């Protein structure tokens, strides 16, 4: 359980500033705008996963870094990684619906 919490916390530690960077006026129209094309996301994970390839690399790099840090701190079991992916997908789906 500590590893699962740490994956979310460390990933957010890296992804939050990266996401803020993607909203800078000189970067947004070329990369992150792709994700915000929907006026009101209604397709759940299809909208959440609608990302430019550069944004995918940034996000996956944050996650990869988080997984390696957590593995060094607490160790990491495959079930923890799978649980993280499932929870992350559910939360992204809920965040990109109109409910």
C-alpha positions, 0 to 999 in steps of 0.5 A: 500500500505505501508503494501504491500511494508513493507512485501516485504522489511521485508521479503527480510531483513530476506531472503537475509542473509538466502539465503546467508547462504544456499550457504555456502559450508557445507550447500549448497550440502544438501539443496539449491543444490536441487533448483539449479539442473536446468542448465537453468530454463525454467518451471517458477514457477515449477522451482522457487518452486523446493525447499528442505523442509528445504529451504521451512521452512526457507523461510516460516519462513521469510515470517511469521515473516514479516507478523507478524511485518507488522501486528503490524506496519500497520495492515494487510488486507487479500487482501494485503496478497493475493496481496503479494502472487500473486506478489511474484509468478509472480516475482519468475516465471519471475526470473526462466525463460530464458527470 
